[in-house]
Amino acid sequence: MASRAHAGDASLGDILAEILPQDANFTFYHISTPPTKCAAIFAPPPGARVERTYCESHYLNVSVQPQDDGHPGEVLVFAIEILIYTTAHLTTLFVSKADSTGYLTLLNLPRSADSPIRTISTTFIRWLVKNRQRPGKRLVVSLFARAQDQYLFPGSVDNPTKHVADDTALVKWWCKVLDPVLREHDPESGPGGASANGTTAHGYLIIPGLERNETQRFFPATVKSDPAEQKRWTHGHPLLQITRHPNAPPRCIIPHFPDDPKARYMDELDDELPDGGSQLILSPRGNGQWKSVRSLDQFWDMMSFRQECSSGRLVGFIWINLTPPDLEETVEDEELSSQMGSISEVLAPKVDERKESTRAPKKKKLTGPIMPRTPRIKQRTSKSKRIAKDEVTKYYAWPVSSRGELVLDEKAYKRGTELLQRQNFSNYEAASSSTSLWINEAKLLGGVSSWGLPVVGKKSRPNADSPTNGTGVNVLNASAVRKKRKIEEDTPAPQSNCDDVQTLSTNLIRKNPKAEGAVASTDTSSEVNVLGSNLVRKKPKA
């Protein structure tokens, strides 16, 4: 399935044009999927039903077109993938992957504090947050920062112009990316985070193995200007705030995302449950509790010993928790009734239905002529994978304005993303060829003749008189440099300074005494001191 969302792309394009460098040419390729029913990211507590969950995928690819003759082809420079999980009570934006190729340097942009890749990431996340916020529903932005040479562009690590950030720099970089999203909302002012004035937002960061004081140095610099009682970033997590079952076992509170280090650890811990993780409601041991990990604090302590979080590398788990002013409170009676209803369905099957099933249905005698019917082609899409059509339901919001330029079903989307990961970006020629191949294949998957959103930057670049030049070195203005004043013989000193000069008299000048017997030469041209005869010591004769 394919469709075009001109309004959504135009809106995103206008926002991107305002934050990109002036006269810089970019092209954005945005593909997405409709909300599709998927496996729940939260395990249900014992006796509760699995929460219905939908997933919507977004993939944004960015390319540039160098203007010089040596690089005539278009080349991809950055890509980011975001998965949106929605339930009846929560919306979660999970930043799955992000990577760059290093070919942004072909535009020869002046270095500045605002990197185009960072501003694109912030703008795209903020745009999705704004369009996916639902009234009365909490929204969470979640990601984990793990340093790696390449994620989405194979061979890009061989490009010498690609800057690969280490683990410390990467965690700080993602905190800077999400900080503007947080600053658009009010700080939390209450135990639940809600405010009567508007949506509140708070940032959380956990680096397994680091204490609170050590984690604070990864926060953005804007935290220093926050009031002491309203710091916008905290060492910790919001899992107890976003869950509907705060008293449930830890495995029911921690979300399970794809390719997530903590999800892999949870899968190993699930082997401790009865029947190897297939928890049974009727089992006396089926309480959903791990044997080795009994609390959330213990879970994060054990995460620091995992291979992905140790071996000299840091992994940061980051959340931005957005709480609307009209947050819907969970009713305990409804939860208990739903749990009791699911248990009763297992323990006591309906007798009437069993009786009806044992009765043999009466056969109706067919009469009349036989009318042939036209054969129908069966749809391949299963019931659980049907493409959504409604824009707003109880479980998700899917506005037209924020869909991708190409809207593909799950199978076509996966094929397009996997195709990109089989290309080569080790050098410019290979990267340009891979870029053209991916754009054309995605065009065929979407069933369109052309696609791509060209954007020309409008943000003014720093001029030559600014304190920062193109090399990123701070340069002082000529008026700010103080030089020593030279005193020339033919230039009289100013009259205002004549009285300030003190002249020593001749009797106060002390000269070095001359050695006795030393006679100065009268020949001023040679300027050689000649010793007297009495001062010349001759070597005695043998």
PyMOL commands that set and color helices and strands:
alter all, ss='L'
color gray80, all
select helices_A, chain A and resi 6-19+103-107+116-132+156-158+167-183+212-218+221-225+239-242+250-252+261-272+274-277+296-303+332-347+351-358+383-385+400-402+410-420+428-446+478-480+495-497+506-508+533-535
alter helices_A, ss='H'
color red, helices_A
select strands_A, chain A and resi 25-32+36-38+53-64+75-86+90-100+138-146+200-206+233-235+315-323+406-407+453-456
alter strands_A, ss='S'
color yellow, strands_A
deselect
rebuild
show_as cartoon
